[in-house]
């Protein structure tokens, strides 16, 4: 069909160029039919109009089909283009997600430390240490050494200590205070005599030092911090005869060490 339609295209192009317009071209065609054929004289005006309308409507229908086919093809190509762009975006997002997970995994392996059976940190320099120098475990006190050397009684004491629950809040407990910590806060709790008021306290909080006591008595603690704190964001309060002091720090993932009452206690640190 397409071949038959196009067989006179070369001739019609020459005529259209010579006529210089659609209307002059049609005038020439109908003039040819009037002068050289019996198209107008051999049929009634109604028949002539019927034939012309039939041809025109046929070409209009073919043109509409062609336009619709081109539209569908364009929509198909546009859909393929959007799907390709979406796949590229998903691929890029997946690569970024894997890269982020790999970084988190690497950071987690560097920051996590294991505890030995006796509660001290494993600083043997394994793969998880990431080449960083970590603080060593606190040296045993003289009382602990005496218990270990006292035979069966010392062994029983150690068994009782092993049965005690681990400190809560990633902290620890001493005979004078206990502490807990999050990634950016350190909370220290002191037990005070019943009836102690705020005005009775002898309190001194500095960037690297903490002193807590009752006026007229020896300090409960008087020592320095391993790392500085943020005084402006720190506060204290008394609740149920317990004195709570909360320190703010910007040392995320670092070990907060309190050197108080001539003893060094290292708080636990964890990674998120």
C-alpha positions as CSV (number, residue, x, y, z in Angstrom):
1,X,0.0,0.0,0.0
2,X,2.8,2.4,0.9
3,X,4.6,1.7,-2.4
4,X,1.5,2.4,-4.4
5,X,0.9,5.7,-2.5
6,X,4.4,6.9,-3.1
7,X,4.8,6.0,-6.8
8,X,3.7,9.4,-8.0
9,X,5.5,11.4,-5.3
10,X,8.2,12.6,-7.5
11,X,5.8,14.0,-10.1
12,X,3.5,15.5,-7.5
13,X,6.5,17.3,-5.8
14,X,7.4,18.9,-9.1
15,X,3.8,20.0,-9.6
16,X,3.5,21.3,-6.0
17,X,6.7,23.3,-6.4
18,X,5.5,24.8,-9.7
19,X,2.1,25.6,-8.2
20,X,3.6,27.2,-5.1
21,X,0.8,26.3,-2.7
22,X,-1.9,23.7,-1.7
23,X,-4.8,25.6,-3.2
24,X,-3.1,26.3,-6.5
25,X,-2.2,22.6,-6.6
26,X,-5.8,21.5,-6.1
27,X,-7.0,24.1,-8.7
28,X,-4.6,22.6,-11.2
29,X,-5.7,19.0,-10.4
30,X,-9.4,19.8,-10.8
31,X,-8.8,21.9,-13.9
32,X,-7.1,18.9,-15.4
33,X,-10.1,16.7,-14.5
34,X,-12.5,19.2,-16.0
35,X,-10.6,19.8,-19.2
36,X,-9.2,16.3,-20.0
37,X,-11.8,14.0,-18.4
38,X,-15.5,13.6,-18.0
39,X,-15.3,13.7,-14.2
40,X,-17.6,16.8,-13.9
41,X,-19.7,16.3,-17.1
42,X,-20.2,12.6,-16.8
43,X,-21.6,12.6,-13.2
44,X,-24.1,14.6,-11.2
45,X,-22.9,17.3,-8.9
46,X,-24.0,15.1,-5.9
47,X,-21.9,12.2,-7.2
48,X,-18.9,14.4,-7.7
49,X,-19.2,15.8,-4.1
50,X,-19.6,12.2,-2.7
51,X,-16.5,11.0,-4.5
52,X,-14.5,14.0,-3.3
53,X,-15.7,13.7,0.3
54,X,-15.0,9.9,0.3
55,X,-11.4,10.5,-0.7
56,X,-10.9,13.3,1.7
57,X,-12.3,11.4,4.7
58,X,-10.2,8.4,3.8
59,X,-7.1,10.5,3.9
60,X,-8.2,12.1,7.1
61,X,-8.7,8.7,8.8
62,X,-5.2,7.5,7.6
63,X,-3.7,10.7,8.9
64,X,-5.4,10.3,12.3
65,X,-4.1,6.7,12.5
66,X,-0.5,7.9,11.7
67,X,-0.7,10.6,14.4
68,X,-2.0,8.2,17.0
69,X,0.7,5.6,16.2
70,X,3.5,8.3,16.5
71,X,2.0,9.4,19.8
72,X,2.0,5.9,21.2
73,X,5.6,5.4,20.0
74,X,6.7,8.6,21.7
75,X,4.9,7.6,25.0
76,X,6.7,4.2,24.8
77,X,10.1,5.9,24.3
78,X,9.3,8.3,27.2
79,X,8.4,5.4,29.5
80,X,11.6,3.6,28.7
81,X,13.6,6.8,29.3
82,X,11.9,7.3,32.8
83,X,12.4,3.7,33.7
84,X,16.1,3.9,32.7
85,X,16.5,7.1,34.8
86,X,14.7,5.4,37.8
87,X,17.0,2.3,37.5
88,X,20.1,4.6,37.5
89,X,18.8,6.4,40.6
90,X,18.1,3.2,42.4
91,X,21.5,1.8,41.5
92,X,23.2,5.0,42.7
93,X,21.2,4.9,46.0
94,X,22.1,1.3,46.5
95,X,25.8,2.0,46.0
96,X,25.6,4.9,48.5
97,X,23.8,2.7,51.0
98,X,26.4,-0.1,50.7
99,X,29.2,2.5,51.0
100,X,27.6,3.9,54.2
101,X,27.1,0.5,55.7
102,X,30.7,-0.4,55.0
103,X,31.8,2.8,56.7
104,X,29.6,2.1,59.7
105,X,30.9,-1.5,59.9
106,X,34.5,-0.3,59.8
107,X,33.8,2.4,62.5
108,X,32.1,-0.2,64.7
109,X,35.1,-2.6,64.4
110,X,37.4,0.2,65.4
111,X,35.4,1.4,68.4
112,X,34.2,-1.8,70.0
113,X,36.4,-3.3,72.8
114,X,36.0,-6.5,74.6
115,X,36.3,-7.0,78.4
116,X,38.4,-9.7,80.0
117,X,36.9,-12.1,82.5
118,X,38.1,-9.9,85.4
119,X,36.4,-6.8,83.9
120,X,39.5,-5.1,82.5
121,X,39.7,-3.9,78.9
122,X,41.4,-6.1,76.3
123,X,44.2,-3.8,75.1
124,X,46.3,-6.5,73.4
125,X,46.3,-4.6,70.1
126,X,43.9,-6.8,68.1
127,X,42.1,-5.9,64.9
128,X,39.2,-4.2,66.7
129,X,41.5,-1.6,68.3
130,X,42.1,0.1,65.0
131,X,45.6,1.0,65.9
132,X,44.5,3.4,68.6
133,X,46.0,3.5,72.0
134,X,43.4,2.7,74.6
135,X,43.6,3.4,78.4
136,X,44.8,0.5,80.4
137,X,42.7,-1.2,83.2
138,X,43.0,0.3,86.7
139,X,45.6,-1.2,88.9
140,X,44.3,-3.5,91.7
141,X,44.0,-1.9,95.1
142,X,45.9,-3.2,98.1
143,X,42.7,-4.6,99.6
144,X,42.1,-6.7,96.4
145,X,45.7,-8.0,96.6
146,X,45.2,-9.1,100.2
147,X,42.0,-11.0,99.3
148,X,43.7,-12.9,96.5
149,X,46.5,-13.9,98.8
150,X,44.3,-15.0,101.7
151,X,43.6,-18.6,100.4
152,X,40.1,-20.0,100.5
153,X,38.6,-16.9,102.1
154,X,39.9,-14.8,99.2
155,X,38.5,-17.2,96.6
156,X,35.1,-17.1,98.2
157,X,35.1,-13.3,98.2
158,X,36.0,-13.4,94.5
159,X,33.1,-15.8,93.8
160,X,30.7,-13.5,95.6
161,X,32.0,-10.5,93.5
162,X,31.5,-12.4,90.3
163,X,27.8,-13.1,91.2
164,X,27.1,-9.4,91.6
165,X,25.2,-7.7,88.7
166,X,27.3,-5.6,86.3
167,X,27.1,-1.8,86.7
168,X,24.2,-0.1,84.9
169,X,24.4,2.7,82.5
170,X,27.9,1.9,81.2
171,X,29.5,3.1,84.5
172,X,30.8,1.8,87.7
173,X,30.6,1.9,91.5
174,X,33.1,2.9,94.2
175,X,32.7,3.1,98.0
176,X,32.1,6.9,97.7
177,X,30.1,7.3,94.5
178,X,28.8,5.6,91.4
179,X,28.5,6.9,87.8
180,X,26.8,6.2,84.5
181,X,27.3,7.7,81.1
182,X,25.9,8.1,77.6
183,X,27.9,9.2,74.5
184,X,28.0,12.9,75.7
185,X,27.0,12.9,79.3
186,X,28.5,11.7,82.6
187,X,26.3,11.4,85.7
188,X,27.9,10.9,89.2
189,X,25.8,10.1,92.2
190,X,26.9,10.6,95.9
191,X,24.9,9.3,98.9
192,X,24.6,12.1,101.5
193,X,23.5,12.0,105.2
194,X,19.7,12.3,105.6
195,X,18.6,15.9,105.9
196,X,21.5,17.4,103.9
197,X,20.6,20.7,102.3
198,X,22.1,22.4,99.3
199,X,23.6,25.2,101.5
200,X,25.4,22.7,103.6
201,X,27.5,21.4,100.6
202,X,31.1,22.4,99.8
203,X,31.0,22.1,96.0
204,X,33.5,23.1,93.4
205,X,33.0,22.1,89.7
206,X,35.6,23.2,87.1
207,X,36.5,22.1,83.6
208,X,39.0,19.5,84.9
209,X,38.3,19.2,88.6
210,X,35.5,18.1,90.9
211,X,35.3,18.6,94.7
212,X,32.2,17.5,96.7
213,X,31.8,17.5,100.5
214,X,29.9,18.9,103.5
215,X,31.1,22.1,105.0
216,X,33.3,21.6,108.0
217,X,34.1,17.9,107.0
218,X,36.7,16.2,104.9
219,X,35.7,16.2,101.2
220,X,33.9,13.1,99.9
221,X,35.8,13.4,96.7
222,X,38.5,15.9,95.5
223,X,40.1,15.1,92.2
224,X,40.6,15.7,88.5
225,X,39.0,14.5,85.3
226,X,40.9,12.7,82.6
227,X,39.3,14.9,80.0
228,X,37.7,18.4,80.4
229,X,33.9,18.8,80.8
230,X,31.6,21.6,79.6
231,X,30.8,23.5,82.8
232,X,28.1,25.7,81.2
233,X,26.0,22.7,80.2
234,X,26.6,20.8,83.5
235,X,24.3,20.9,86.6
236,X,23.7,19.2,90.0
237,X,20.7,18.5,92.2
238,X,19.8,16.7,95.5
239,X,17.1,13.9,95.3
240,X,16.2,11.7,98.3
241,X,19.5,12.4,100.1
242,X,21.4,11.7,97.0
243,X,23.5,14.3,95.3
244,X,23.5,14.0,91.5
245,X,25.9,15.9,89.3
246,X,25.6,15.6,85.5
247,X,28.5,16.7,83.3
248,X,28.3,17.5,79.6
249,X,31.2,16.5,77.4
250,X,32.1,16.6,73.7
251,X,34.3,13.6,73.9
252,X,32.1,11.2,71.9
253,X,33.4,7.6,71.9
254,X,36.2,8.5,74.3
255,X,36.9,7.0,77.7
256,X,35.9,9.3,80.6
257,X,38.1,8.7,83.6
258,X,37.6,10.1,87.0
259,X,40.6,10.4,89.3
260,X,38.8,11.0,92.6
261,X,39.8,10.3,96.2
262,X,43.3,9.1,95.1
263,X,41.8,6.3,93.0
264,X,41.4,6.0,89.3
265,X,38.2,4.4,87.9
266,X,37.6,4.1,84.2
267,X,34.0,4.3,82.9
268,X,32.8,2.0,80.2
269,X,32.5,3.2,76.6
270,X,30.3,1.8,73.8
271,X,29.7,2.4,70.2
272,X,26.4,3.0,68.5
